[in-house]
Amino acid sequence: MTFKALQPLALLAALLFSGFALANGGEIAPQAGNPTEMVWQAAQQGVEGYTTSQSEFHPQLINSYDLQMLDWRNDWLSYGLFAALFGMIVVFIAFTVVNGPSKLSKGFSGKMVNRWSKADVAIHWLGAIPCMLLILSGLVLLSGKVLIEPALGTGAFAGMASAAKLIHDYMAIPFMIGWLLMSVKWAKNQIPAKYDLDWFMVVGGYINFGPFKGKHPHSGFANAGEKMWFWTLVLFGAVLSVTGTILLFPNLVEPSRALSLTVLLVHAGAAIVICAFAIVHIFMTTVLSEGAMECMVSGYCDENWAIQHHDLWYDEIKANGTLKYMEK
């Protein structure tokens, strides 16, 4: 169908829309030019018409509130999640190259001390694996339209987005369960203490140069950095769980369109914070702290690692008789 053939239809639409607007008190100033442009301009200006629909914003073709919220999503949050993931990775790679890992000053003892129960290890991975899958799939869903589709093309992105949507939906519940169990079960060991300030003053003893080199601050079962990560996870995990439930099961609360968009933005903002902290946590346990990863693989840690990084906890279990070594 040619453009000329469409002109009568566009003119009819313009007349009808103008009539609707006038019936509701709206005014459209007569303008010369393409009738289609007149309709589009009126819609952009928020001129209201008449409809039998009772939904929110029913008399408006274009809702400026929606556009503002989508602009925030596309211009800020989509780049924020991308920066939180890849930006933190770049920062820690650079830091590792300059600083190097934090080595055990006395080397490995060969004696493995029980630190986490099998249930704790299972709970950790119940939350950790879905968390990473949610971050990656969320990156595709939140940032893909802006950052991935222009690079890979619409066809490739469409396949990625479909897979990401399924992963995100199915991993949400396991993450919530893991988050809830960790929050309840581990909170008792995450209470801030006075010596946590000393831990921050020397950056946990992970700096290998200058006045910080060789510093090993006191720490209980959890050091100050772990406590900060835990309470961040508790708080923003709660935000993710509540907003995620609303997005996953909209019929439970029957949110308005405005509430749905607000929930989406809050969900994305909380995801950015969790993503940044998760990258720090992963690098600390796998690269920066020698011997740390073993804790969440077997539940045991090397005795020298326990003494160097969690001396107060080690002294406590040694004194009360709960020190338990791995059987060979």
C-alpha contacts under 8 A as a table, 3 or more apart, distances in Angstrom:
res1	aa1	res2	aa2	distance
1	M	5	A	6.38
1	M	6	L	7.34
2	T	5	A	5.24
2	T	6	L	6.62
3	F	6	L	5.08
3	F	7	Q	6.49
4	K	7	Q	5.28
4	K	8	P	7.89
5	A	8	P	6.74
5	A	9	L	7.84
6	L	9	L	5.32
6	L	10	A	6.19
7	Q	10	A	4.99
7	Q	11	L	6.07
7	Q	35	P	7.71
7	Q	36	T	7.97
8	P	11	L	5.04
8	P	12	L	6.13
9	L	12	L	5.07
9	L	13	A	6.14
10	A	13	A	5.01
10	A	14	A	6.13
10	A	35	P	6.01
10	A	36	T	5.41
11	L	14	A	5.03
11	L	15	L	6.25
11	L	35	P	5.36
11	L	36	T	7.08
12	L	15	L	5.15
12	L	16	L	6.15
13	A	16	L	5.13
13	A	17	F	5.96
13	A	39	V	7.59
14	A	17	F	5.18
14	A	18	S	6.01
14	A	35	P	6.05
14	A	36	T	6.91
14	A	38	M	6.99
14	A	39	V	5.44
15	L	18	S	5.10
15	L	19	G	6.14
16	L	19	G	5.06
16	L	20	F	6.27
17	F	20	F	5.06
17	F	21	A	6.17
17	F	39	V	7.25
17	F	49	G	6.67
18	S	21	A	5.09
18	S	22	L	6.14
18	S	27	E	7.70
18	S	28	I	6.73
19	G	22	L	5.21
19	G	23	A	6.09
20	F	23	A	5.12
20	F	24	N	6.52
20	F	48	E	7.58
20	F	49	G	4.53
20	F	50	Y	5.48
21	A	24	N	5.27
21	A	25	G	6.30
21	A	26	G	4.61
21	A	27	E	6.44
21	A	28	I	7.76
21	A	47	V	6.43
21	A	48	E	5.51
21	A	49	G	4.55
21	A	50	Y	7.25
22	L	25	G	4.98
22	L	26	G	4.86
22	L	27	E	5.77
22	L	28	I	7.99
22	L	49	G	7.94
23	A	26	G	7.30
23	A	49	G	7.62
23	A	50	Y	7.72
24	N	48	E	7.09
24	N	49	G	6.45
24	N	50	Y	7.02
26	G	47	V	6.09
26	G	48	E	6.58
26	G	49	G	7.92
27	E	47	V	7.65
28	I	42	A	6.91
31	Q	38	M	7.17
33	G	37	E	7.44
33	G	38	M	7.65
34	N	37	E	5.35
34	N	38	M	6.66
35	P	38	M	4.98
35	P	39	V	6.43
36	T	39	V	5.23
36	T	40	W	6.24
37	E	40	W	5.04
37	E	41	Q	5.97
38	M	41	Q	5.18
38	M	42	A	6.16
39	V	42	A	5.18
39	V	43	A	6.19
40	W	43	A	5.12
40	W	44	Q	6.20
41	Q	44	Q	5.11
41	Q	45	Q	6.20
42	A	45	Q	5.09
42	A	46	G	6.51
42	A	47	V	5.61
43	A	46	G	5.25
43	A	47	V	5.72
43	A	48	E	7.82
43	A	60	Q	7.29
43	A	61	L	5.87
43	A	62	I	6.00
44	Q	47	V	7.62
44	Q	62	I	6.29
46	G	60	Q	6.36
46	G	61	L	7.62
46	G	62	I	6.67
46	G	63	N	7.32
46	G	64	S	7.65
47	V	60	Q	6.81
48	E	59	P	5.04
48	E	60	Q	5.07
48	E	61	L	7.64
49	G	59	P	5.09
49	G	60	Q	6.66
50	Y	59	P	5.65
51	T	58	H	6.92
51	T	59	P	6.17
53	S	58	H	5.94
54	Q	58	H	6.24
55	S	58	H	5.27
56	E	256	S	7.31
56	E	257	R	7.25
57	F	60	Q	5.63
57	F	63	N	6.87
58	H	61	L	7.78
60	Q	63	N	6.27
63	N	66	D	5.45
63	N	67	L	6.72
64	S	67	L	5.04
64	S	68	Q	6.22
65	Y	68	Q	5.17
65	Y	69	M	6.29
65	Y	258	A	7.79
66	D	69	M	5.23
66	D	70	L	6.12
66	D	258	A	7.39
66	D	261	L	7.53
67	L	70	L	5.08
67	L	71	D	6.06
68	Q	71	D	5.06
68	Q	72	W	6.41
69	M	72	W	5.17
69	M	73	R	6.35
69	M	261	L	6.76
69	M	262	T	7.55
69	M	265	L	7.77
70	L	73	R	4.92
70	L	74	N	6.06
71	D	74	N	5.14
71	D	75	D	5.60
71	D	76	W	7.81
72	W	75	D	5.36
72	W	76	W	5.44
72	W	77	L	6.62
72	W	265	L	7.98
73	R	76	W	5.76
73	R	77	L	4.91
73	R	78	S	6.00
73	R	142	L	7.78
73	R	265	L	6.55
74	N	77	L	6.28
74	N	78	S	5.34
74	N	79	Y	7.56
74	N	142	L	7.95
74	N	143	S	7.47
74	N	146	V	6.86
75	D	78	S	6.60
75	D	79	Y	6.87
76	W	79	Y	5.54
76	W	80	G	5.93
77	L	80	G	4.69
77	L	81	L	6.21
77	L	142	L	7.64
77	L	143	S	7.93
77	L	265	L	7.69
77	L	268	A	6.60
77	L	269	G	6.73
77	L	272	I	7.93
78	S	81	L	5.71
78	S	82	F	6.57
78	S	139	L	7.70
78	S	142	L	5.35
78	S	143	S	4.30
78	S	144	G	7.99
78	S	146	V	7.30
79	Y	82	F	5.07
79	Y	83	A	6.04
79	Y	143	S	6.59
80	G	83	A	5.10
80	G	84	A	6.03
80	G	272	I	6.48
81	L	84	A	4.98
81	L	85	L	6.25
81	L	139	L	6.58
81	L	142	L	7.93
81	L	143	S	7.42
81	L	268	A	7.81
81	L	271	A	7.37
81	L	272	I	4.93
81	L	275	C	7.40
82	F	85	L	5.41
82	F	86	F	6.08
82	F	87	G	7.43
82	F	139	L	6.71
82	F	143	S	6.95
83	A	86	F	5.44
83	A	87	G	4.61
83	A	88	M	7.22
84	A	87	G	5.46
84	A	88	M	5.76
84	A	272	I	6.06
84	A	273	V	7.60
84	A	275	C	6.12
84	A	276	A	4.87
85	L	88	M	5.72
85	L	89	I	6.44
85	L	275	C	6.16
85	L	276	A	6.20
85	L	279	I	6.93
86	F	89	I	4.99
86	F	90	V	6.19
87	G	90	V	5.23
87	G	91	V	6.22
88	M	91	V	4.98
88	M	92	F	6.13
88	M	276	A	6.46
88	M	279	I	6.52
88	M	280	V	7.30
89	I	92	F	5.31
89	I	93	I	6.12
89	I	279	I	6.81
90	V	93	I	5.17
90	V	94	A	6.18
91	V	94	A	5.23
91	V	95	F	6.14
92	F	95	F	4.83
92	F	96	T	5.93
92	F	280	V	7.73
92	F	283	F	7.15
93	I	96	T	5.13
93	I	97	V	6.21
94	A	97	V	5.16
94	A	98	V	6.33
95	F	98	V	5.19
95	F	99	N	5.70
95	F	100	G	7.43
96	T	99	N	5.14
96	T	100	G	4.66
96	T	101	P	6.40
96	T	287	V	7.89
96	T	288	L	7.16
97	V	100	G	5.71
99	N	207	I	6.58
99	N	208	N	5.85
99	N	209	F	7.37
100	G	208	N	7.28
100	G	288	L	7.19
101	P	206	Y	7.53
101	P	287	V	6.24
101	P	288	L	4.21
101	P	289	S	6.13
101	P	290	E	6.78
102	S	205	G	7.84
102	S	206	Y	5.32
102	S	207	I	7.36
102	S	208	N	7.14
102	S	288	L	5.42
102	S	289	S	5.10
102	S	290	E	6.02
103	K	107	G	7.53
103	K	289	S	6.82
103	K	290	E	5.41
104	L	107	G	4.88
104	L	108	F	6.95
104	L	290	E	6.54
104	L	304	N	7.10
104	L	305	W	6.51
104	L	308	Q	7.30
105	S	308	Q	7.92
106	K	109	S	7.82
106	K	304	N	6.85
107	G	304	N	7.10
108	F	302	D	6.48
108	F	303	E	7.70
108	F	304	N	6.18
108	F	305	W	7.52
109	S	302	D	6.48
109	S	303	E	6.23
109	S	304	N	5.88
110	G	302	D	6.53
110	G	303	E	7.59
111	K	302	D	5.71
111	K	303	E	5.64
111	K	325	Y	6.81
111	K	326	M	7.39
112	M	300	Y	5.64
112	M	301	C	5.22
112	M	302	D	4.51
112	M	303	E	5.76
112	M	325	Y	5.48
112	M	326	M	5.36
113	V	300	Y	5.21
113	V	301	C	5.24
113	V	302	D	5.99
113	V	303	E	5.70
113	V	306	A	7.79
113	V	323	L	7.03
113	V	324	K	5.76
113	V	325	Y	4.60
113	V	326	M	6.24
114	N	117	S	7.66
114	N	299	G	6.17
114	N	300	Y	4.38
114	N	301	C	6.52
114	N	323	L	7.28
114	N	324	K	5.50
114	N	325	Y	5.94
114	N	326	M	6.68
115	R	295	C	6.88
115	R	299	G	5.67
115	R	300	Y	5.25
115	R	301	C	6.51
116	W	119	A	7.97
116	W	120	D	5.78
116	W	121	V	6.51
116	W	295	C	7.03
116	W	296	M	7.54
116	W	299	G	4.47
116	W	300	Y	6.61
117	S	120	D	5.08
117	S	121	V	6.41
117	S	299	G	6.04
118	K	121	V	5.12
118	K	122	A	6.20
118	K	298	S	7.89
118	K	299	G	6.64
119	A	122	A	5.08
119	A	123	I	6.12
120	D	123	I	5.07
120	D	124	H	6.10
121	V	124	H	5.11
121	V	125	W	6.45
121	V	296	M	5.65
121	V	297	V	7.20
121	V	298	S	7.67
121	V	299	G	6.36
122	A	125	W	5.38
122	A	126	L	6.05
123	I	126	L	4.92
123	I	127	G	6.39
123	I	178	G	5.70
123	I	181	L	6.86
123	I	182	M	6.71
124	H	127	G	5.44
124	H	128	A	5.90
124	H	178	G	6.96
124	H	182	M	7.22
124	H	296	M	7.59
125	W	128	A	4.70
125	W	129	I	5.64
125	W	178	G	7.94
126	L	129	I	6.21
126	L	130	P	6.89
126	L	174	P	6.51
126	L	175	F	6.73
126	L	177	I	7.78
126	L	178	G	5.17
127	G	130	P	5.82
127	G	131	C	6.01
127	G	174	P	6.78
127	G	175	F	4.80
127	G	176	M	7.45
127	G	177	I	7.32
127	G	178	G	4.16
127	G	179	W	5.80
128	A	131	C	4.99
128	A	132	M	6.37
128	A	175	F	7.55
128	A	178	G	7.93
129	I	132	M	5.44
129	I	133	L	6.38
130	P	133	L	5.00
130	P	134	L	5.88
130	P	171	M	5.24
130	P	172	A	7.18
130	P	174	P	6.55
130	P	175	F	5.35
131	C	134	L	5.09
131	C	135	I	6.21
131	C	171	M	7.86
131	C	175	F	6.09
132	M	135	I	5.04
132	M	136	L	6.28
133	L	136	L	5.23
133	L	137	S	5.98
133	L	167	I	7.18
133	L	168	H	7.32
133	L	171	M	7.22
134	L	137	S	5.17
134	L	138	G	5.56
134	L	167	I	7.26
134	L	168	H	5.41
134	L	171	M	6.61
134	L	172	A	7.29
135	I	138	G	5.02
135	I	139	L	6.04
135	I	271	A	7.39
135	I	275	C	6.58
136	L	139	L	5.09
136	L	140	V	6.66
137	S	140	V	5.21
137	S	141	L	6.34
137	S	164	A	4.53
137	S	165	K	7.03
137	S	167	I	6.59
137	S	168	H	5.87
138	G	141	L	4.97
138	G	142	L	5.77
138	G	143	S	7.91
138	G	164	A	7.18
138	G	168	H	6.81
139	L	142	L	5.27
139	L	143	S	5.35
139	L	144	G	6.66
140	V	143	S	5.54
140	V	144	G	4.43
140	V	145	K	7.87
140	V	148	I	7.41
140	V	160	M	7.20
140	V	161	A	6.23
140	V	164	A	6.54
141	L	144	G	5.63
141	L	145	K	7.58
141	L	161	A	6.13
141	L	164	A	6.76
141	L	165	K	7.16
142	L	145	K	7.37
142	L	268	A	7.71
143	S	146	V	5.52
143	S	147	L	5.72
143	S	148	I	7.05
144	G	147	L	5.21
144	G	148	I	4.44
144	G	149	E	5.87
144	G	157	F	7.26
144	G	161	A	7.68
145	K	148	I	6.11
145	K	149	E	5.31
145	K	150	P	7.50
145	K	157	F	7.98
146	V	149	E	6.61
146	V	150	P	6.94
147	L	150	P	6.22
147	L	151	A	6.98
148	I	151	A	5.34
148	I	152	L	6.10
148	I	153	G	7.83
148	I	157	F	6.80
149	E	152	L	5.24
149	E	153	G	4.94
149	E	154	T	5.58
149	E	156	A	7.60
149	E	157	F	5.29
150	P	153	G	5.65
150	P	154	T	7.61
152	L	155	G	7.99
152	L	156	A	6.02
152	L	157	F	6.52
153	G	156	A	5.76
153	G	157	F	6.20
154	T	157	F	5.16
154	T	158	A	5.95
155	G	158	A	5.23
155	G	159	G	6.68
156	A	159	G	5.44
156	A	160	M	6.43
157	F	160	M	4.96
157	F	161	A	5.95
158	A	161	A	5.12
158	A	162	S	6.22
159	G	162	S	5.25
159	G	163	A	6.36
160	M	163	A	5.27
160	M	164	A	5.98
161	A	164	A	4.94
161	A	165	K	6.03
162	S	165	K	5.25
162	S	166	L	6.60
163	A	166	L	5.32
163	A	167	I	6.26
164	A	167	I	5.09
164	A	168	H	5.91
165	K	168	H	5.15
165	K	169	D	6.14
166	L	169	D	5.23
166	L	170	Y	6.15
167	I	170	Y	5.33
167	I	171	M	5.89
168	H	171	M	5.40
168	H	172	A	6.13
169	D	172	A	5.56
169	D	173	I	7.92
169	D	248	L	7.05
170	Y	173	I	6.68
170	Y	174	P	7.85
171	M	174	P	5.58
171	M	175	F	6.25
172	A	175	F	5.29
172	A	176	M	6.30
172	A	244	G	7.47
173	I	176	M	5.08
173	I	177	I	6.25
174	P	177	I	5.13
174	P	178	G	6.13
175	F	178	G	5.10
175	F	179	W	5.92
176	M	179	W	5.02
176	M	180	L	6.06
176	M	237	G	7.82
176	M	241	S	6.06
177	I	180	L	5.19
177	I	181	L	6.22
178	G	181	L	5.24
178	G	182	M	6.10
179	W	182	M	5.27
179	W	183	S	6.01
179	W	233	L	7.76
179	W	234	V	7.27
179	W	237	G	6.75
180	L	183	S	5.12
180	L	184	V	6.24
181	L	184	V	5.34
181	L	185	K	5.83
182	M	185	K	5.25
182	M	186	W	5.50
182	M	187	A	7.63
183	S	186	W	5.86
183	S	187	A	5.81
183	S	230	F	7.93
183	S	234	V	5.92
184	V	187	A	5.83
185	K	188	K	7.34
186	W	189	N	5.84
186	W	190	Q	6.85
187	A	190	Q	5.15
187	A	191	I	7.03
188	K	191	I	6.33
189	N	221	F	6.39
189	N	222	A	6.51
190	Q	222	A	6.29
190	Q	226	E	7.94
190	Q	227	K	5.21
190	Q	230	F	7.28
190	Q	231	W	7.97
191	I	227	K	7.40
192	P	196	D	6.76
192	P	224	A	7.35
192	P	227	K	7.16
193	A	196	D	5.51
193	A	197	L	7.95
194	K	197	L	6.09
194	K	198	D	7.87
195	Y	198	D	5.29
195	Y	199	W	6.68
195	Y	218	H	6.62
195	Y	219	S	7.10
196	D	199	W	4.99
196	D	200	F	6.56
196	D	218	H	7.91
196	D	219	S	7.13
196	D	223	N	6.88
196	D	224	A	4.99
197	L	200	F	5.25
197	L	201	M	6.30
197	L	224	A	7.63
198	D	201	M	4.96
198	D	202	V	6.63
198	D	217	P	6.51
198	D	218	H	7.71
199	W	202	V	5.65
199	W	203	V	6.00
199	W	204	G	4.82
199	W	205	G	7.57
199	W	217	P	5.32
199	W	218	H	6.97
199	W	219	S	7.51
199	W	223	N	7.44
199	W	224	A	6.33
200	F	203	V	4.74
200	F	204	G	5.98
200	F	224	A	7.02
200	F	225	G	7.82
201	M	204	G	7.65
202	V	205	G	5.68
202	V	207	I	7.92
202	V	212	F	5.71
202	V	215	K	6.76
202	V	217	P	7.30
203	V	206	Y	6.24
203	V	207	I	6.87
203	V	212	F	7.67
204	G	207	I	7.90
204	G	215	K	7.77
204	G	216	H	6.85
204	G	217	P	6.31
204	G	223	N	7.95
204	G	224	A	7.94
204	G	225	G	7.67
205	G	208	N	7.89
205	G	212	F	6.55
205	G	213	K	6.97
205	G	214	G	6.60
205	G	215	K	4.81
205	G	216	H	4.98
205	G	217	P	6.56
206	Y	212	F	7.98
206	Y	213	K	7.78
206	Y	288	L	7.39
206	Y	289	S	7.64
207	I	212	F	5.71
207	I	213	K	5.69
207	I	214	G	7.96
208	N	212	F	6.78
208	N	213	K	4.57
208	N	214	G	6.94
209	F	212	F	6.20
209	F	213	K	4.81
210	G	213	K	5.78
212	F	215	K	5.69
216	H	308	Q	6.40
216	H	309	H	6.93
217	P	309	H	7.60
218	H	309	H	7.50
218	H	310	H	6.77
218	H	311	D	6.15
218	H	312	L	6.42
219	S	222	A	6.65
219	S	223	N	5.11
219	S	224	A	7.60
219	S	309	H	6.61
219	S	310	H	4.74
219	S	311	D	5.95
219	S	312	L	5.58
219	S	313	W	7.09
220	G	223	N	6.17
220	G	310	H	5.32
220	G	311	D	6.64
220	G	312	L	4.76
220	G	313	W	4.52
220	G	314	Y	7.92
221	F	310	H	5.97
221	F	312	L	7.40
221	F	313	W	4.93
221	F	314	Y	7.97
222	A	226	E	5.81
222	A	227	K	6.31
222	A	310	H	7.16
223	N	226	E	5.35
223	N	227	K	6.29
223	N	309	H	7.79
223	N	310	H	7.08
224	A	227	K	5.05
224	A	228	M	6.21
225	G	228	M	5.14
225	G	229	W	6.30
226	E	229	W	5.09
226	E	230	F	6.04
227	K	230	F	4.96
227	K	231	W	6.21
228	M	231	W	5.46
228	M	232	T	6.09
229	W	232	T	5.08
229	W	233	L	6.08
229	W	277	F	6.51
229	W	281	H	7.59
230	F	233	L	5.09
230	F	234	V	6.18
231	W	234	V	4.84
231	W	235	L	6.08
232	T	235	L	5.30
232	T	236	F	5.90
232	T	237	G	7.65
232	T	274	I	7.42
233	L	236	F	5.46
233	L	237	G	5.08
233	L	238	A	7.93
233	L	274	I	6.62
234	V	237	G	5.19
234	V	238	A	6.10
235	L	238	A	5.30
235	L	239	V	6.63
236	F	239	V	4.86
236	F	240	L	6.10
236	F	270	A	5.55
236	F	271	A	7.75
236	F	273	V	7.53
236	F	274	I	6.84
237	G	240	L	4.97
237	G	241	S	5.98
237	G	270	A	7.70
237	G	274	I	7.63
238	A	241	S	5.01
238	A	242	V	6.14
239	V	242	V	5.35
239	V	243	T	6.04
239	V	266	V	7.82
239	V	267	H	6.91
239	V	270	A	6.68
240	L	243	T	5.33
240	L	244	G	5.48
240	L	267	H	5.51
240	L	270	A	6.31
240	L	271	A	7.00
241	S	244	G	5.02
241	S	245	T	5.97
242	V	245	T	5.26
242	V	246	I	6.50
243	T	246	I	5.14
243	T	247	L	6.27
243	T	263	V	5.68
243	T	264	L	7.28
243	T	266	V	7.41
243	T	267	H	5.74
244	G	247	L	5.07
244	G	248	L	5.87
244	G	267	H	6.84
245	T	248	L	4.98
245	T	249	F	5.71
245	T	250	P	7.71
246	I	249	F	5.29
246	I	250	P	5.10
246	I	252	L	7.22
246	I	253	V	6.97
246	I	255	P	7.86
246	I	260	S	7.97
246	I	263	V	7.74
247	L	250	P	5.56
247	L	260	S	7.27
247	L	263	V	7.61
247	L	264	L	7.45
249	F	252	L	5.80
250	P	253	V	6.00
250	P	254	E	5.60
250	P	255	P	6.54
251	N	254	E	4.85
251	N	255	P	7.79
255	P	258	A	7.94
255	P	259	L	5.73
255	P	260	S	5.96
256	S	259	L	5.12
256	S	260	S	6.13
257	R	260	S	5.04
257	R	261	L	6.33
258	A	261	L	5.34
258	A	262	T	6.25
259	L	262	T	4.99
259	L	263	V	5.99
260	S	263	V	5.10
260	S	264	L	6.18
261	L	264	L	5.00
261	L	265	L	6.35
262	T	265	L	5.21
262	T	266	V	6.24
263	V	266	V	5.12
263	V	267	H	5.94
264	L	267	H	5.08
264	L	268	A	6.18
265	L	268	A	5.12
265	L	269	G	6.15
266	V	269	G	5.06
266	V	270	A	6.22
267	H	270	A	5.32
267	H	271	A	6.19
268	A	271	A	4.98
268	A	272	I	6.35
269	G	272	I	5.26
269	G	273	V	6.75
270	A	273	V	5.28
270	A	274	I	6.31
271	A	274	I	5.10
271	A	275	C	5.91
272	I	275	C	5.10
272	I	276	A	6.29
273	V	276	A	5.35
273	V	277	F	6.40
274	I	277	F	5.28
274	I	278	A	5.90
275	C	278	A	5.06
275	C	279	I	6.29
276	A	279	I	5.42
276	A	280	V	6.58
277	F	280	V	5.10
277	F	281	H	6.16
278	A	281	H	4.99
278	A	282	I	6.11
279	I	282	I	5.14
279	I	283	F	6.21
280	V	283	F	5.32
280	V	284	M	6.07
281	H	284	M	5.16
281	H	285	T	6.31
282	I	285	T	5.39
282	I	286	T	6.00
283	F	286	T	5.26
283	F	287	V	5.27
283	F	288	L	6.26
284	M	287	V	5.83
284	M	288	L	4.78
284	M	289	S	5.69
285	T	288	L	6.46
285	T	289	S	5.65
285	T	290	E	7.78
285	T	291	G	7.98
285	T	292	A	5.10
285	T	293	M	5.20
286	T	289	S	6.82
286	T	290	E	7.66
286	T	292	A	6.87
286	T	293	M	5.57
287	V	290	E	6.92
289	S	292	A	5.57
290	E	293	M	7.86
291	G	294	E	5.98
291	G	295	C	7.86
291	G	301	C	7.09
291	G	302	D	6.96
291	G	305	W	6.68
292	A	295	C	5.82
292	A	301	C	7.14
292	A	305	W	7.69
293	M	296	M	5.89
293	M	297	V	6.66
294	E	297	V	4.97
294	E	298	S	6.02
294	E	299	G	6.96
294	E	300	Y	6.49
294	E	301	C	6.05
295	C	298	S	5.95
295	C	299	G	4.62
295	C	300	Y	5.00
295	C	301	C	5.19
296	M	299	G	5.30
296	M	300	Y	7.71
297	V	300	Y	7.88
300	Y	326	M	7.21
301	C	305	W	6.64
301	C	306	A	6.66
302	D	305	W	5.15
302	D	306	A	6.38
303	E	306	A	5.07
303	E	307	I	6.27
304	N	307	I	5.04
304	N	308	Q	6.04
305	W	308	Q	5.18
305	W	309	H	5.93
305	W	310	H	7.69
306	A	309	H	5.48
306	A	310	H	5.07
306	A	311	D	6.20
306	A	313	W	7.97
306	A	314	Y	6.18
307	I	310	H	5.64
307	I	311	D	4.40
307	I	314	Y	6.13
308	Q	311	D	6.01
310	H	313	W	5.53
310	H	314	Y	6.28
311	D	314	Y	5.00
311	D	315	D	6.05
312	L	315	D	5.14
312	L	316	E	6.13
313	W	316	E	5.03
313	W	317	I	6.34
314	Y	317	I	5.43
314	Y	318	K	6.06
314	Y	323	L	7.81
315	D	318	K	5.12
315	D	319	A	6.02
316	E	319	A	5.15
316	E	320	N	6.17
317	I	320	N	5.21
317	I	321	G	5.88
317	I	322	T	4.92
317	I	323	L	4.99
318	K	321	G	5.43
318	K	322	T	6.43
318	K	323	L	5.17
319	A	322	T	7.89
320	N	323	L	7.84
